[in-house]
Amino acid sequence: MSIAERPVRQSVNLPARVARRVKSLAQTSKTSTSRVIADLIETGLDAREQEKKRFFEFADRLSRSRDPEEQKRLKEELARMTFGE
């Protein structure tokens, strides 16, 4: 295992309700809570990258669009992505 792939121990404090959910997931999947937390973090990071990619795709479409209705729809979608509902 290369140095870049070696696990790094981190300490996190979880709210009690989150810790209970993590423990439940670990028991259901018969794995450790550390593995569940690592998987959840990795999934979250991947989702964030996908959302960023989607944002830039919408921005590119907006910059190329000449249709006012499509521009309005794309602006609204970008605003939702940025500021939420």
Secondary structure, DSSP 4 states (H G I P E B T S, - for coil): --GGGS---------HHHHHHHHHHHHHHTS-HHHHHHHHHHHHHHHHHHHHHHHHHHHHHHHH---HHHHHHHHHHHHHHHH--
